[in-house]
Amino acid sequence: MPLITLLKRNCDSSFIFWKCRGEVHRDGDYHRAVHVWIYSESTQELLLQRRADCKDSWPGQWDISSAGHISAGDSSLVSAQRELQEELGISLPKDAFELIFIYLQECVINDGKFINNEFNDVYLVTTVDPIPLEAFTLQETEVSAVKYILFEEYRSLLVKEDPDYVPYEVDEQYGQLFEIIRRRYTENTVARSLSLQKQLCRYASVSLDAELTGLSNTDRKTLGLLIKAAKLMDEIFYLQLLKCFSSSSSGLFGNEHAQSFCLPSLFFSFGGGKAKGDQGKQSEKNPKLGNKTCNLLNRKFKGKVWYSNPALRDWLKEHASASELDKLKWMYYSINKSPWSCLDENEAFLTTTDSAIKLLPEATKPVSGWKGLEYKAAFPMLKPPGANFYPPDMDKREFKLWNDSLTEKEQIDAMGFFTVIKRHSEFSLDSSSPNHAVHGTNHLMTAHDLYSVPYSKEYNSFLRKAAELLHEAGDLAGSPSLKRLLHSKADAFLSNDYYESDIAWMELDSKLDVTIGPYETYEDAIFGYKATFEAFIGIRDDKATAQLKLFGDNLQFLEQNLPMDSAYKSKNVNAAPIRVIRLLYNAGDVKGPQTVAFNLPNDERIVKDRGTSMVMLKNVSEAKFKHILQPIADVCISKEQKGLVDFESFFTHTICHECCHGIGPHTITLPDGQKSTVRKELQELHSALEEAKADIVGLWALKFLINQDLLPRSLVKSMYVSFLAGCFRSVRFGLEEAHGKGQALQFNWMYEKEAFILHPDETFSVDFAKVEEAVESLSREILTIQAKGDKEAADLLLQKYCKMTRPLKHALEKLESVQVPVDIYPIFPTVNEIAE
């Protein structure tokens, strides 16, 4: 008889052990189970099963499509798959299951002999049409019949407490099921189209180009190969955002689960009420059947990986011409590269209703004249904070327990940029061998369910192709440094060791400029460890590059004068090479708001030994200034100061922003004497605080260089006012995005210090007498927090100042009323020219 994982009522993962099912319900232990609802789109019906007459709870009554306990060591999703197979004879892959909420049932029946305290993972499986009743294979000891019923009719029966149906309090927590279905299928198409049009209008479509006359025919061929490799970064990034969504009980279900992982606290429905208690199954009476079912499911889906995000992308693109609404869905998806809107705190603008239809002829037993089961590929309504880098239900406590059990080298891999974290229990439905190797790694089944997989294995099919293209491009490249970069990056894709290729990138000296690989960690909102793939290809602007040498050469000078305790300052800051390019093409992690520059690499070993290098995207900066910053100034900056907003100040501060990523604390010494890094200590808070640091310290650095007569004094007023206008630009990215969060922190600090002033006409200005001290004080605050690795102080600072305050709301409402774009959406005509 399988064991059931027990929990405290508050989900405290420090209290976890296992008991048999009968003892669980006798003693009223808190445990986990799954509810699986099958919904038919075309008929708006839910599938119900009638419980067998021999059941010890609610015998003979109509109930959930399928349900069951989660056995110890099993994942929630595997349990949901297993229950459908055992009870109804339906075999479905992971991407058919959408976890819509988690519900705590607490009830007592059978004169107190059956106590049901269950945390239920409630799944929705959406099929296009009803499954023919003759296609089901019913488990006689569990299910006596099945039927479809209109979801509204079923809800009415539950409200009336019809004795033929297992009771649920649908006017309370469990009513979410019916509300979710109702919202999805009663929407106004016209209203939704207007909403998407409004969202799209926030992006100004801009053509970005560069002069190619300086490139030889060989360079053009090289460029064509690089664009092909860049497009593969897109494919990987789609997978990094979302594969298929699941939940697992084999991990620790801790208190942090609601806030730090897939479902926020509002999705946890805690409360008593009437609810189904017994989810017993045949495999409890015959343990061999459980393995048999797992083997059957494994055979059906062996060799198939279900990737929801690419499937969604392909489906939306294919159907974009079906209607105006479908066209708008595809257009907005193309900008966000996911079903979540970057400018709306990652709120979903699509649901599983909009997703790809997949046909599975073998999902059930065959029925004459029926082609088979068609279902909608599911994805979560809420963006997983760990993207696809971690199991969706993994909490920090589980990761820490696992990580503490590893060797030092294994810990480096676990917390490194270039691995994904997976579960042994999710790898295969066949767990008959206790020591089987997993996913090509040497990790064996242990007491911990987690294991790491290097990117070189996880994305091997794409990286192998990209490596071939880069090697081919490297063979053609005329520039020795470009040749070195491309060959070393190709090798890194397959070895998972990016150190040498990042050094080669820093030393690149070529007219054709290339950045390609895994770099930024913004998508990892759990720890900020994991890097996403991206690509930027451009033509170097030699004149502009030469003009910026001043900034890179003075980094050590800036470091020694930073407004923080001298004990925290580094004595070995390397000069940062700065390259200015005109962007020809980008791919991968370039969704939503576009970057104007980047400072890489993020590898602290390289930052410590060699420093960083910066790339400025000048044509992107020009487009943003023209289409966004100038109109913002016209609306939000006072009449007396709006003329001070200019491109030179905007672009120069952008340069200083990137330079300041390379100075300040990186590798640090903790109070106990241990060596660490700011990223490791601040974890998910690092990105927002680092962006705020680069911004505000960049502003401090400009004034410092002006005071040293290294920059013209004519910049002083314009740089502060241009910075103020830029605050409104970045905050519009949303407070879930690192740059937007960091900008809110800066604006609210400056406003509190009266360096920024709000006038009665709702325009803003800079108080030049107070701004310098405000900039320096915030710089000191952030730098000190980073130097100490003080996550608690970082959290307090962000909580206090990362808010949509009244002054910010006033500004953003004004900008929306006159429809100033939030950002640009780049179009790359040169790509088509090269492709021809």
CORQUIFEN-V237221 format. One record per pair of residues at least 12 apart in sequence whose ideal C-beta (glycine too) atoms are under 7 Angstrom apart, sorted by the first residue. I is the first residue (numbers start at 0). J is the second residue. Records with the same first field share a line. If there is no record, write none. Layout:
I->J, J
This chain:
0->19, 20, 283, 286
1->70, 71, 282, 283, 286, 289
2->17, 18, 19, 70, 71
3->17, 18, 20, 23, 30, 68, 70, 71
4->17, 30, 31, 69, 71, 248
5->17, 18, 23, 28, 29, 30
6->29, 30, 31, 118, 252
7->29
8->29
9->254
10->252, 253, 254, 256
11->254
12->251, 252, 253, 396
15->251
17->71
20->68, 279, 283
24->113, 114, 115, 276
27->114, 116
28->116
29->116, 118
30->68, 117
31->69, 117, 118, 120, 248
32->66, 67, 68, 69, 117, 119, 278
33->66, 67, 69, 75, 78, 79, 82, 119, 120, 122
34->63, 66, 119, 121, 122
35->63, 64, 65, 66, 79, 82, 83, 122, 124
36->63, 64, 122, 123, 124, 176
37->64, 124, 126
38->123, 124, 125, 180
39->126, 128, 129, 147
40->125, 126, 127
41->127, 128
42->129, 147
43->149, 150, 184
44->129, 147, 148, 149, 150
45->148, 150, 153
46->64, 145, 147
47->61, 62, 64, 145, 146, 148
48->62, 64, 65, 86, 142, 145
49->61, 142, 143, 144
50->62
51->139, 140, 141, 142, 143
52->143
53->140
54->277
55->113, 277
56->108, 109, 113, 276, 277
57->165, 275
60->163, 164, 165
61->163, 164, 165
62->165, 275
63->275
65->82, 83, 86, 87
66->82, 275, 278
67->82, 278, 280
68->278
69->248
72->249, 424
73->248, 249, 424
74->245, 247, 248, 249, 422, 424, 425
75->120, 245, 246, 247, 248
76->93, 96, 245, 246, 247
77->424, 428
79->96, 122
80->296
81->292, 293
82->280
84->292, 295, 296
85->138, 280, 281, 282, 292
86->138, 141, 142
87->135, 137, 142, 145
88->135, 136, 363, 364
89->362, 363
90->295, 296, 299, 362
91->124, 362, 374
92->300, 303, 305
93->243, 245, 305
94->243, 305, 307, 376, 377
95->124, 374, 377
96->122, 124, 377
97->122, 123, 244, 351, 377, 379
98->120, 122, 244, 246, 379
99->121, 122, 123, 179
100->121, 175, 266, 268
101->118, 119, 120, 121, 262, 266, 267
102->119, 121, 172, 173, 268
103->118, 268, 269, 270
104->117, 119, 274
105->271
106->271, 272, 273, 274, 276
108->276
113->276, 277
115->274, 276
120->246
121->176
124->374
125->351, 374, 375
126->372, 373, 374
127->356, 373
128->373
129->147
130->363, 372
131->366, 369
132->145
133->366
134->363, 364, 366, 369
135->363
136->364
138->281
140->281
141->280, 281
150->177, 180
154->169, 177
157->169
158->170
165->275
166->273
167->273, 274
168->272, 273
171->270, 272
172->268, 270
175->268
183->350, 352
188->324
191->324
192->323, 324, 327
195->327, 328, 331, 348
196->327
198->331, 340, 348
199->327, 330, 331
200->818
201->342, 820, 821
202->334, 820, 821, 822, 823, 824
203->626, 820, 823
204->824, 826
205->622, 626, 823, 825, 826
206->826, 828
207->582, 618, 619, 622, 825, 826, 827
208->828, 829
209->537, 538, 581, 583, 618, 829
210->538
211->829
213->510
214->510
215->477
217->475, 477
218->477, 511
219->833
220->475
221->472, 475, 476, 511
222->511, 833
223->833, 834
224->468, 471, 472
225->472, 513, 536
226->536, 584, 830, 833
227->468
228->465, 468, 469, 515
229->515, 534, 536, 584, 586
230->586
231->461, 464, 465
232->515, 532, 533, 534, 586, 587
233->586, 587
234->461
235->458, 461, 532, 587
236->336, 531, 532, 587, 588
237->308, 309, 312, 336
238->306, 308, 309, 387, 458
239->386, 387, 522, 531, 532
240->308, 336, 337, 386, 387, 522
241->307, 308, 337, 378, 387
242->306, 307, 387
243->305, 307
244->377, 378, 379, 391
245->391, 425
246->391, 392
247->390, 392, 422, 424, 425
249->422, 424, 448
250->390, 392, 393, 397, 448
251->394, 396, 397
253->394, 396
255->394, 395, 396
256->392, 394
259->384, 394, 395, 525
260->384, 385, 391, 392, 393, 394
261->379, 381, 383, 391, 392
262->381
263->381
290->431
293->428, 429, 430
294->429
296->428
297->427, 428, 429
299->361
307->376, 377, 378
308->337
310->355, 376
311->338, 354, 355, 376, 378
312->332
313->355
314->354, 355
315->328, 329, 332
316->329
328->349, 353
331->348
332->349
334->590, 591, 824
335->590, 591
336->590
338->378
339->382
341->590, 591, 592, 733, 736
342->591, 731, 732, 733, 821
343->733
344->733, 734, 735
345->382, 735
347->380
350->380
351->375, 377, 378
352->375
354->375, 376, 377, 378
355->376
356->373, 375
357->373, 374, 376
358->370, 371, 373
359->371, 372, 374
384->524, 525
385->523, 524, 525
386->522, 523
388->419, 420, 523, 529
389->420, 525
390->420, 421, 422, 425
393->420, 449
395->525
398->449
401->447, 449
402->414
404->447
412->451
413->451
414->528, 679
415->528
416->517, 520, 528, 529, 530, 601
417->453, 454, 495, 497, 517, 530
418->451, 452, 453, 454
419->452, 457
420->449, 451
421->450, 452
422->448, 449
423->437, 444, 448, 450
424->448
426->438
437->450
438->452, 456
439->456
440->452
453->495
454->495, 517
455->492, 493, 494, 495
462->492, 493
463->493
465->492
466->489, 492, 493
469->485, 488, 489
470->486, 489
472->485
473->485, 486, 489
478->509
480->506, 507, 508, 509
481->507, 509, 511
483->503
484->500, 503, 504, 507, 513
487->499, 500, 503
488->500, 515, 516
491->516
497->516
498->602, 605
500->516
501->600, 602, 605
502->605, 609
505->576, 609, 612
510->538, 539
511->538
512->537, 538, 539, 578, 580, 614
513->536
514->534, 535, 614
515->534
516->532
517->530, 531, 532
518->530, 533, 599, 600, 601
519->531, 533, 588
520->601, 686
521->686, 737
522->588
524->683
525->683
526->682, 683
527->678, 682, 683, 685, 686
531->587, 588
532->587, 588
533->586, 587, 588, 589
534->585, 586, 587
535->582, 585, 614
536->583, 584
537->580, 581, 582, 583, 616
538->580, 581, 583
539->578, 580
540->579, 580, 581, 617
543->579, 617
544->577, 578, 579
547->577, 579, 654
549->709
550->577, 654, 655, 658
551->574, 575, 576, 577
552->574
553->704, 709
554->572, 574, 575, 658, 661, 662
555->572
557->662, 700, 703
558->572, 662
560->703
561->662, 663, 782
562->699, 775, 778, 779, 782
563->779, 782, 783, 786
567->664, 786
572->610, 662
573->609, 610
574->610
575->610, 611, 612, 613, 658, 661
576->612
577->613, 615, 654
578->614
579->615, 617
580->614, 616
581->617, 618
582->616, 618, 619
583->827, 829
584->827, 830
592->732, 822
593->619, 822, 823, 825
595->616, 619, 620, 623, 653
596->613, 614, 615, 616, 653, 657
597->614, 657
598->611, 613, 657, 660, 661
599->611, 612
603->665, 666, 676, 678
606->665
607->665, 666
610->661
611->660, 661
613->657, 658
615->653, 654
620->649, 650, 653
622->823
623->823
624->646, 649
626->820, 823
627->728, 819, 820, 822
628->644, 649, 724, 725, 728
629->644
630->819
631->724, 727, 728, 814, 819
632->644, 724
634->813, 814, 817, 819
635->724, 727, 762, 763, 810, 813, 814
636->720, 723, 724, 762, 763, 764
637->758, 762, 763, 764
639->764
640->720, 764, 765
643->716, 717, 720
644->720, 721, 724
645->717, 721
648->714, 717, 718, 721
649->721, 725
651->701, 714, 718
652->697, 698, 701, 718, 721, 722
655->697, 700, 701
656->693, 694, 697
658->697, 700
659->692, 693, 696, 697, 700
660->693
663->692, 696, 782, 785
664->677, 782, 785, 786
665->677
667->786, 788
669->788
675->788
677->785, 788
680->788, 790
681->788, 790, 793
682->790
684->790, 793, 794, 797
686->737
687->737, 740, 741, 797
688->741, 781, 784, 785, 793, 797
690->737, 738, 741
691->741, 744, 745, 781
692->781, 782, 785
694->741, 742, 745
695->745, 774, 777, 778, 781
696->778, 782
698->718, 722, 774
699->774, 775, 778
701->714, 718
702->771
716->767
719->765, 767, 770
720->765
723->755, 763, 765
726->742, 745, 746
727->810, 811, 814
729->742
730->742, 743, 746, 807, 811
731->811, 821
734->801, 803
740->797, 801
743->800, 801, 802, 807
744->796, 797, 800, 801
745->777
746->807
747->800, 802, 804
748->773, 777, 800
749->773
750->806
752->769, 773
753->766, 769
754->766, 769, 770, 773
757->806
761->809, 813
780->796
784->796
